[in-house]
Amino acid sequence: MKLVYVCCSLLIAVWQEVEASGSGPSGVLDRVSGGSSCSQVRLKPAGQCEDEEECPYQITVPPMTIQLPKQFRLLEKTMKELQSLKETVNRLKSSCLECSMQQADLNLQKDSGDPPTNSAEQSRGDTSARVYRNGNSSDNEIVQNMQVKMNRMSISLKNARAQINSLQGRLEELNLLNLENVEDIVDRKVQNITGIVNKISNTCTHCPGQQQQQQQQQPPPLQHITNAPRDCSEINMLGMRNNGVYKVMPDARNGSFDVYCDMEEFGGGWTVLQRRINGSVSFNRTWAEYKKGFGDPKGEFWLGNDKIHLLTKTKDMILRIELEDFEGIRGYAKYEQFYVSNEFLNYRLSLSGYSGTAGNALQFSKHFNHDQKFFTTPDKDNDMYPSGNCGMYYGSGWWFDACMSANLNGKYYKGKYKGKRDGIFWGTWHNLTSEYYPTNYRQTFKNVKMMMRPKNYAP
Ligand SMILES: [Ca+2]
Protein backbone atom coordinates (compact mmCIF):
# COMPACT_ATOMS: atom_id res chain seq x y z
CA MET A 1 0.00 0.00 0.00
CA LYS A 2 1.27 3.38 -0.72
CA LEU A 3 0.24 6.68 0.64
CA VAL A 4 0.76 9.60 -1.49
CA TYR A 5 0.66 13.19 -0.19
CA VAL A 6 0.59 15.71 -2.85
CA CYS A 7 -0.19 19.32 -3.19
CA CYS A 8 -3.67 19.59 -4.40
CA SER A 9 -2.61 21.96 -7.07
CA LEU A 10 -0.15 19.40 -8.37
CA LEU A 11 -2.51 16.46 -8.45
CA ILE A 12 -1.83 15.62 -12.02
CA ALA A 13 1.90 15.92 -11.45
CA VAL A 14 1.66 13.40 -8.59
CA TRP A 15 -0.03 11.00 -10.83
CA GLN A 16 2.74 11.38 -13.31
CA GLU A 17 5.40 10.94 -10.58
CA VAL A 18 3.78 7.77 -9.27
CA GLU A 19 3.86 6.33 -12.70
CA ALA A 20 7.47 7.32 -13.20
CA SER A 21 8.83 6.00 -9.84
CA GLY A 22 8.07 2.43 -10.80
CA SER A 23 7.29 1.59 -7.17
CA GLY A 24 4.87 -1.17 -6.49
CA PRO A 25 1.45 -0.88 -5.36
CA SER A 26 2.57 -1.48 -1.79
CA GLY A 27 5.08 1.35 -1.87
CA VAL A 28 4.54 4.46 0.06
CA LEU A 29 5.19 7.84 -1.38
CA ASP A 30 5.38 10.71 1.06
CA ARG A 31 5.52 14.08 -0.49
CA VAL A 32 4.55 17.30 1.16
CA SER A 33 4.25 20.40 -0.84
CA GLY A 34 5.87 23.61 0.30
CA GLY A 35 2.60 25.68 0.35
CA SER A 36 0.41 25.78 3.39
CA SER A 37 -2.64 25.63 1.19
CA CYS A 38 -1.80 22.07 0.18
CA SER A 39 -3.91 19.16 1.41
CA GLN A 40 -3.37 15.46 1.50
CA VAL A 41 -4.45 13.09 -1.21
CA ARG A 42 -4.68 9.46 -0.25
CA LEU A 43 -4.02 6.81 -2.88
CA LYS A 44 -4.52 3.16 -1.99
CA PRO A 45 -5.25 -0.19 -3.68
CA ALA A 46 -8.86 -0.88 -4.21
CA GLY A 47 -8.47 -4.51 -2.98
CA GLN A 48 -6.09 -7.58 -2.69
CA CYS A 49 -3.80 -8.15 -5.61
CA GLU A 50 -0.70 -10.18 -6.44
CA ASP A 51 2.74 -8.68 -7.09
CA GLU A 52 3.47 -7.61 -10.60
CA GLU A 53 -0.20 -7.59 -11.34
CA GLU A 54 -2.01 -4.57 -12.26
CA CYS A 55 -4.06 -3.49 -9.37
CA PRO A 56 -6.90 -1.06 -9.09
CA TYR A 57 -6.27 1.95 -6.84
CA GLN A 58 -8.56 4.45 -5.33
CA ILE A 59 -7.81 8.03 -4.49
CA THR A 60 -9.32 10.02 -1.67
CA VAL A 61 -9.41 13.73 -2.26
CA PRO A 62 -9.84 15.96 0.84
CA PRO A 63 -12.42 18.78 0.91
CA MET A 64 -11.09 21.35 -1.42
CA THR A 65 -10.69 25.03 -0.52
CA ILE A 66 -10.22 27.37 -3.39
CA GLN A 67 -8.76 30.80 -2.78
CA LEU A 68 -10.65 33.42 -4.72
CA PRO A 69 -9.56 36.92 -5.64
CA LYS A 70 -10.00 39.67 -3.03
CA GLN A 71 -13.00 41.12 -4.84
CA PHE A 72 -14.99 38.04 -3.96
CA ARG A 73 -14.96 39.19 -0.34
CA LEU A 74 -17.50 41.78 -1.38
CA LEU A 75 -19.95 38.98 -2.00
CA GLU A 76 -19.93 38.10 1.66
CA LYS A 77 -20.48 41.75 2.58
CA THR A 78 -23.27 42.01 0.06
CA MET A 79 -24.90 38.91 1.39
CA LYS A 80 -24.80 40.39 4.88
CA GLU A 81 -26.32 43.62 3.64
CA LEU A 82 -28.97 41.66 1.77
CA GLN A 83 -29.83 39.84 4.92
CA SER A 84 -30.03 43.12 6.81
CA LEU A 85 -32.29 44.59 4.09
CA LYS A 86 -34.49 41.54 4.17
CA GLU A 87 -34.99 41.99 7.90
CA THR A 88 -35.77 45.70 7.42
CA VAL A 89 -38.30 44.90 4.72
CA ASN A 90 -39.99 42.38 6.93
CA ARG A 91 -40.17 44.93 9.73
CA LEU A 92 -41.61 47.51 7.39
CA LYS A 93 -44.14 45.03 6.09
CA SER A 94 -45.30 44.43 9.60
CA SER A 95 -45.60 48.20 10.24
CA CYS A 96 -47.48 48.70 6.99
CA LEU A 97 -49.97 46.04 7.88
CA GLU A 98 -50.71 47.88 11.12
CA CYS A 99 -50.87 51.15 9.24
CA SER A 100 -53.40 49.75 6.75
CA MET A 101 -55.57 48.50 9.56
CA GLN A 102 -55.50 51.93 11.17
CA GLN A 103 -56.33 53.57 7.83
CA ALA A 104 -59.24 51.18 7.41
CA ASP A 105 -60.51 52.20 10.85
CA LEU A 106 -60.10 55.86 9.94
CA ASN A 107 -61.96 55.41 6.65
CA LEU A 108 -64.81 53.73 8.41
CA GLN A 109 -64.94 56.65 10.78
CA LYS A 110 -64.87 59.15 7.86
CA ASP A 111 -67.58 57.30 5.96
CA SER A 112 -69.84 57.42 8.96
CA GLY A 113 -69.52 61.23 8.83
CA ASP A 114 -69.08 61.44 12.56
CA PRO A 115 -66.61 63.78 14.13
CA PRO A 116 -63.67 62.11 15.87
CA THR A 117 -65.45 61.14 19.08
CA ASN A 118 -64.92 58.43 21.66
CA SER A 119 -65.40 55.71 19.09
CA ALA A 120 -62.48 57.11 17.14
CA GLU A 121 -60.43 57.25 20.30
CA GLN A 122 -61.41 53.66 20.97
CA SER A 123 -60.34 52.78 17.48
CA ARG A 124 -56.99 54.39 18.04
CA GLY A 125 -56.67 52.55 21.34
CA ASP A 126 -57.29 49.18 19.71
CA THR A 127 -54.78 49.95 17.03
CA SER A 128 -52.25 50.96 19.62
CA ALA A 129 -52.81 47.73 21.44
CA ARG A 130 -52.23 45.77 18.30
CA VAL A 131 -49.07 47.66 17.57
CA TYR A 132 -47.83 47.16 21.12
CA ARG A 133 -48.44 43.47 20.77
CA ASN A 134 -46.04 43.58 17.83
CA GLY A 135 -43.54 45.04 20.20
CA ASN A 136 -42.71 48.06 18.02
CA SER A 137 -43.59 50.86 20.39
CA SER A 138 -41.60 53.67 18.74
CA ASP A 139 -43.18 53.00 15.35
CA ASN A 140 -46.53 52.84 17.03
CA GLU A 141 -46.07 56.29 18.56
CA ILE A 142 -45.11 57.75 15.21
CA VAL A 143 -48.13 56.16 13.59
CA GLN A 144 -50.38 57.39 16.38
CA ASN A 145 -49.07 60.94 16.05
CA MET A 146 -49.53 60.79 12.31
CA GLN A 147 -53.07 59.62 12.76
CA VAL A 148 -53.84 62.48 15.13
CA LYS A 149 -52.40 64.90 12.59
CA MET A 150 -54.37 63.27 9.80
CA ASN A 151 -57.56 63.57 11.79
CA ARG A 152 -56.91 67.26 12.39
CA MET A 153 -56.12 67.79 8.73
CA SER A 154 -59.28 65.94 7.78
CA ILE A 155 -61.37 68.23 9.98
CA SER A 156 -59.59 71.32 8.60
CA LEU A 157 -60.20 70.11 5.06
CA LYS A 158 -63.87 69.53 5.80
CA ASN A 159 -64.19 73.05 7.20
CA ALA A 160 -62.27 74.51 4.25
CA ARG A 161 -64.56 72.71 1.84
CA ALA A 162 -67.61 74.13 3.58
CA GLN A 163 -66.09 77.62 3.42
CA ILE A 164 -65.24 77.21 -0.27
CA ASN A 165 -68.81 76.12 -1.01
CA SER A 166 -70.13 79.13 0.87
CA LEU A 167 -67.76 81.48 -0.95
CA GLN A 168 -68.68 79.94 -4.29
CA GLY A 169 -72.34 80.66 -3.62
CA ARG A 170 -71.56 84.25 -2.74
CA LEU A 171 -69.42 84.62 -5.87
CA GLU A 172 -72.28 83.40 -8.02
CA GLU A 173 -74.54 85.97 -6.44
CA LEU A 174 -71.94 88.67 -7.03
CA ASN A 175 -71.55 87.54 -10.62
CA LEU A 176 -75.15 88.49 -11.24
CA LEU A 177 -74.20 92.01 -10.35
CA ASN A 178 -72.06 92.33 -13.43
CA LEU A 179 -71.04 95.53 -15.11
CA GLU A 180 -74.14 95.72 -17.26
CA ASN A 181 -76.40 95.52 -14.25
CA VAL A 182 -74.39 98.21 -12.55
CA GLU A 183 -74.72 100.36 -15.66
CA ASP A 184 -78.47 99.78 -15.65
CA ILE A 185 -78.72 100.75 -12.01
CA VAL A 186 -76.68 103.92 -12.58
CA ASP A 187 -78.75 104.79 -15.63
CA ARG A 188 -81.98 104.34 -13.71
CA LYS A 189 -80.69 106.42 -10.80
CA VAL A 190 -79.58 109.19 -13.14
CA GLN A 191 -82.95 109.06 -14.90
CA ASN A 192 -84.74 109.38 -11.59
CA ILE A 193 -82.54 112.28 -10.52
CA THR A 194 -83.07 113.96 -13.88
CA GLY A 195 -86.83 113.56 -13.44
CA ILE A 196 -86.70 115.08 -9.97
CA VAL A 197 -84.56 117.98 -11.18
CA ASN A 198 -87.01 118.61 -14.00
CA LYS A 199 -89.98 118.59 -11.64
CA ILE A 200 -88.24 121.02 -9.30
CA SER A 201 -87.32 123.16 -12.27
CA ASN A 202 -90.95 123.17 -13.47
CA THR A 203 -92.26 123.88 -9.98
CA CYS A 204 -89.92 126.80 -9.58
CA THR A 205 -91.08 128.27 -12.88
CA HIS A 206 -94.47 128.81 -11.27
CA CYS A 207 -93.11 129.54 -7.80
CA PRO A 208 -95.04 132.54 -6.37
CA GLY A 209 -91.99 133.99 -4.67
CA GLN A 210 -90.02 133.77 -7.86
CA GLN A 211 -92.79 135.34 -9.93
CA GLN A 212 -92.99 138.15 -7.41
CA GLN A 213 -89.24 138.61 -7.66
CA GLN A 214 -89.46 138.61 -11.44
CA GLN A 215 -92.21 141.21 -11.37
CA GLN A 216 -90.06 143.36 -9.16
CA GLN A 217 -86.93 142.98 -11.29
CA GLN A 218 -88.47 143.05 -14.77
CA PRO A 219 -91.05 145.27 -16.33
CA PRO A 220 -94.46 143.59 -16.49
CA PRO A 221 -94.71 141.60 -19.72
CA LEU A 222 -97.04 142.85 -22.35
CA GLN A 223 -100.44 141.22 -22.44
CA HIS A 224 -100.08 139.86 -25.97
CA ILE A 225 -96.76 138.27 -25.10
CA THR A 226 -98.14 136.69 -21.92
CA ASN A 227 -100.86 135.12 -24.00
CA ALA A 228 -98.45 134.08 -26.75
CA PRO A 229 -98.73 130.45 -27.78
CA ARG A 230 -96.21 128.18 -26.12
CA ASP A 231 -95.74 125.92 -29.14
CA CYS A 232 -97.12 125.12 -32.61
CA SER A 233 -100.01 123.05 -31.25
CA GLU A 234 -101.45 126.13 -29.55
CA ILE A 235 -101.02 128.13 -32.77
CA ASN A 236 -102.80 125.34 -34.62
CA MET A 237 -105.62 125.50 -32.08
CA LEU A 238 -105.86 129.22 -32.75
CA GLY A 239 -106.87 128.27 -36.26
CA MET A 240 -103.61 128.80 -38.11
CA ARG A 241 -103.32 125.71 -40.30
CA ASN A 242 -100.55 126.65 -42.70
CA ASN A 243 -97.02 125.41 -42.51
CA GLY A 244 -94.60 128.18 -41.71
CA VAL A 245 -92.56 130.12 -39.20
CA TYR A 246 -94.38 131.28 -36.09
CA LYS A 247 -93.41 132.93 -32.85
CA VAL A 248 -93.74 130.88 -29.68
CA MET A 249 -92.97 131.50 -26.02
CA PRO A 250 -92.89 128.31 -23.99
CA ASP A 251 -91.52 130.12 -20.93
CA ALA A 252 -92.27 133.77 -20.18
CA ARG A 253 -88.89 134.26 -18.49
CA ASN A 254 -87.02 133.35 -21.65
CA GLY A 255 -89.02 135.36 -24.12
CA SER A 256 -90.29 134.33 -27.54
CA PHE A 257 -88.54 132.88 -30.57
CA ASP A 258 -89.32 131.71 -34.07
CA VAL A 259 -90.10 128.11 -34.88
CA TYR A 260 -91.17 126.27 -38.00
CA CYS A 261 -94.62 124.73 -37.51
CA ASP A 262 -95.83 121.74 -39.49
CA MET A 263 -99.58 122.30 -39.49
CA GLU A 264 -100.52 119.87 -42.24
CA GLU A 265 -99.00 116.47 -41.68
CA PHE A 266 -100.31 113.93 -39.19
CA GLY A 267 -102.83 116.23 -37.59
CA GLY A 268 -100.59 119.31 -37.58
CA GLY A 269 -99.48 121.28 -34.53
CA TRP A 270 -95.89 120.01 -34.84
CA THR A 271 -93.02 122.18 -33.66
CA VAL A 272 -90.10 121.22 -35.88
CA LEU A 273 -86.72 121.05 -34.16
CA GLN A 274 -84.58 119.77 -37.02
CA ARG A 275 -84.84 119.52 -40.77
CA ARG A 276 -82.61 118.29 -43.60
CA ILE A 277 -83.75 118.74 -47.17
CA ASN A 278 -80.83 119.64 -49.44
CA GLY A 279 -77.51 119.82 -47.57
CA SER A 280 -77.35 123.62 -47.76
CA VAL A 281 -76.52 123.92 -44.06
CA SER A 282 -73.55 122.29 -42.36
CA PHE A 283 -74.33 120.48 -39.14
CA ASN A 284 -70.67 120.21 -38.18
CA ARG A 285 -71.05 122.90 -35.51
CA THR A 286 -69.83 123.93 -32.09
CA TRP A 287 -71.49 123.52 -28.71
CA ALA A 288 -72.43 127.21 -28.71
CA GLU A 289 -74.04 126.92 -32.14
CA TYR A 290 -76.06 123.86 -31.21
CA LYS A 291 -77.07 125.62 -28.00
CA LYS A 292 -78.38 128.67 -29.80
CA GLY A 293 -79.56 127.00 -32.99
CA PHE A 294 -78.48 127.54 -36.58
CA GLY A 295 -79.70 127.44 -40.14
CA ASP A 296 -82.78 128.76 -41.81
CA PRO A 297 -86.21 128.05 -40.22
CA LYS A 298 -87.67 127.82 -43.71
CA GLY A 299 -84.96 125.49 -44.92
CA GLU A 300 -82.48 123.37 -43.06
CA PHE A 301 -81.92 124.12 -39.40
CA TRP A 302 -81.35 123.04 -35.83
CA LEU A 303 -83.77 124.80 -33.53
CA GLY A 304 -81.29 125.06 -30.66
CA ASN A 305 -80.81 122.98 -27.55
CA ASP A 306 -81.97 125.68 -25.11
CA LYS A 307 -85.22 126.10 -27.06
CA ILE A 308 -85.78 122.36 -27.33
CA HIS A 309 -85.26 122.16 -23.58
CA LEU A 310 -87.80 124.92 -22.91
CA LEU A 311 -90.39 123.37 -25.23
CA THR A 312 -90.05 119.88 -23.75
CA LYS A 313 -89.94 121.25 -20.21
CA THR A 314 -93.20 123.17 -20.48
CA LYS A 315 -95.29 120.25 -21.72
CA ASP A 316 -95.08 116.49 -21.97
CA MET A 317 -94.00 116.10 -25.58
CA ILE A 318 -94.01 113.33 -28.12
CA LEU A 319 -91.32 113.16 -30.80
CA ARG A 320 -91.90 112.24 -34.41
CA ILE A 321 -89.06 111.61 -36.84
CA GLU A 322 -89.75 111.52 -40.57
CA LEU A 323 -87.28 109.93 -42.95
CA GLU A 324 -87.16 109.60 -46.72
CA ASP A 325 -84.31 108.10 -48.74
CA PHE A 326 -83.33 108.84 -52.34
CA GLU A 327 -85.39 105.90 -53.58
CA GLY A 328 -88.46 107.64 -52.21
CA ILE A 329 -88.90 105.15 -49.38
CA ARG A 330 -90.40 106.83 -46.34
CA GLY A 331 -90.52 105.81 -42.73
CA TYR A 332 -91.20 107.30 -39.34
CA ALA A 333 -90.36 106.77 -35.69
CA LYS A 334 -92.58 108.09 -32.93
CA TYR A 335 -91.73 108.31 -29.23
CA GLU A 336 -94.49 108.88 -26.70
CA GLN A 337 -92.13 110.61 -24.32
CA PHE A 338 -89.47 113.13 -25.32
CA TYR A 339 -87.48 115.44 -23.12
CA VAL A 340 -84.17 117.31 -23.42
CA SER A 341 -82.67 118.56 -20.18
CA ASN A 342 -80.92 121.88 -19.69
CA GLU A 343 -77.34 122.84 -20.47
CA PHE A 344 -76.23 122.11 -16.93
CA LEU A 345 -77.18 118.48 -17.59
CA ASN A 346 -75.57 118.60 -21.05
CA TYR A 347 -78.96 118.50 -22.79
CA ARG A 348 -79.49 114.88 -21.87
CA LEU A 349 -82.00 113.07 -24.10
CA SER A 350 -84.91 111.16 -22.56
CA LEU A 351 -87.23 109.20 -24.79
CA SER A 352 -89.44 106.14 -24.64
CA GLY A 353 -92.57 104.58 -26.11
CA TYR A 354 -91.43 103.87 -29.68
CA SER A 355 -93.82 103.11 -32.50
CA GLY A 356 -93.41 103.52 -36.23
CA THR A 357 -92.12 102.03 -39.47
CA ALA A 358 -88.47 103.11 -39.50
CA GLY A 359 -87.40 101.03 -36.51
CA ASN A 360 -86.27 102.12 -33.07
CA ALA A 361 -82.74 103.14 -34.03
CA LEU A 362 -82.44 105.55 -31.10
CA GLN A 363 -82.76 102.59 -28.75
CA PHE A 364 -81.12 100.06 -31.00
CA SER A 365 -79.59 97.81 -28.33
CA LYS A 366 -78.12 97.78 -24.88
CA HIS A 367 -74.82 98.98 -26.26
CA PHE A 368 -76.24 101.41 -28.80
CA ASN A 369 -78.85 103.42 -27.02
CA HIS A 370 -79.19 107.17 -27.35
CA ASP A 371 -81.75 107.43 -24.60
CA GLN A 372 -80.31 109.13 -21.49
CA LYS A 373 -77.20 110.22 -23.38
CA PHE A 374 -75.67 113.68 -23.16
CA PHE A 375 -75.29 115.96 -26.13
CA THR A 376 -71.84 115.96 -27.69
CA THR A 377 -70.37 118.35 -30.25
CA PRO A 378 -66.96 118.27 -31.97
CA ASP A 379 -65.71 120.73 -29.35
CA LYS A 380 -67.40 119.18 -26.30
CA ASP A 381 -67.10 115.49 -25.57
CA ASN A 382 -69.91 114.15 -23.40
CA ASP A 383 -70.24 110.80 -25.15
CA MET A 384 -69.78 107.28 -23.86
CA TYR A 385 -66.77 106.56 -26.07
CA PRO A 386 -63.75 106.81 -23.79
CA SER A 387 -61.02 107.01 -26.42
CA GLY A 388 -62.26 109.96 -28.41
CA ASN A 389 -65.01 112.36 -29.36
CA CYS A 390 -67.78 110.81 -31.46
CA GLY A 391 -68.96 114.30 -32.43
CA MET A 392 -65.56 115.15 -33.84
CA TYR A 393 -65.22 111.78 -35.59
CA TYR A 394 -68.62 111.98 -37.27
CA GLY A 395 -68.59 115.76 -37.68
CA SER A 396 -71.86 116.57 -35.94
CA GLY A 397 -73.61 117.35 -32.69
CA TRP A 398 -75.77 114.51 -31.32
CA TRP A 399 -76.71 112.49 -28.26
CA PHE A 400 -73.87 110.10 -28.93
CA ASP A 401 -73.49 106.84 -27.10
CA ALA A 402 -70.22 105.04 -28.02
CA CYS A 403 -70.92 106.09 -30.67
CA MET A 404 -74.22 105.65 -32.49
CA SER A 405 -77.02 103.64 -34.01
CA ALA A 406 -78.62 106.82 -35.36
CA ASN A 407 -77.32 110.27 -36.24
CA LEU A 408 -79.71 112.61 -38.01
CA ASN A 409 -77.20 115.47 -37.84
CA GLY A 410 -74.61 113.65 -39.96
CA LYS A 411 -73.28 114.98 -43.25
CA TYR A 412 -75.87 115.41 -46.00
CA TYR A 413 -74.79 113.28 -48.97
CA LYS A 414 -76.66 113.84 -52.21
CA GLY A 415 -76.50 110.18 -53.05
CA LYS A 416 -74.74 107.09 -51.78
CA TYR A 417 -71.20 107.22 -50.46
CA LYS A 418 -68.40 104.96 -49.27
CA GLY A 419 -66.04 104.98 -46.30
CA LYS A 420 -66.62 106.43 -42.87
CA ARG A 421 -70.31 106.41 -42.01
CA ASP A 422 -70.54 110.09 -41.28
CA GLY A 423 -73.69 110.72 -43.27
CA ILE A 424 -77.21 110.99 -41.94
CA PHE A 425 -77.78 107.59 -40.40
CA TRP A 426 -80.70 105.56 -39.13
CA GLY A 427 -79.52 102.14 -38.02
CA THR A 428 -82.79 100.27 -38.49
CA TRP A 429 -83.46 101.34 -42.05
CA HIS A 430 -84.85 98.53 -44.17
CA ASN A 431 -81.88 98.00 -46.53
CA LEU A 432 -78.99 98.30 -44.10
CA THR A 433 -78.33 94.56 -44.13
CA SER A 434 -76.84 94.93 -47.63
CA GLU A 435 -74.53 97.73 -46.52
CA TYR A 436 -71.12 96.29 -45.75
CA TYR A 437 -68.18 98.51 -45.01
CA PRO A 438 -66.12 99.41 -46.98
CA THR A 439 -67.07 97.76 -50.27
CA ASN A 440 -70.70 98.69 -50.55
CA TYR A 441 -72.27 102.08 -50.77
CA ARG A 442 -73.84 103.57 -47.69
CA GLN A 443 -77.45 104.46 -47.21
CA THR A 444 -78.28 108.16 -47.35
CA PHE A 445 -81.41 110.21 -46.77
CA LYS A 446 -83.01 112.89 -48.86
CA ASN A 447 -85.38 114.30 -46.26
CA VAL A 448 -85.23 114.19 -42.50
CA LYS A 449 -87.46 115.96 -40.02
CA MET A 450 -87.64 115.90 -36.22
CA MET A 451 -90.70 117.46 -34.63
CA MET A 452 -92.57 117.48 -31.34
CA ARG A 453 -96.11 117.97 -30.16
CA PRO A 454 -97.79 117.87 -26.70
CA LYS A 455 -98.80 114.40 -25.73
CA ASN A 456 -102.35 115.47 -24.87
CA TYR A 457 -102.87 117.33 -28.15
CA ALA A 458 -106.04 116.33 -29.93
CA PRO A 459 -106.19 117.66 -33.50
CA1 LIG B 1 -65.60 110.48 -25.59
Residues whose N, C-alpha, C, O or C-beta is under 5 A from the ligand:
A	BS01	CA	D381 D383 Y385 P386 G388 N389
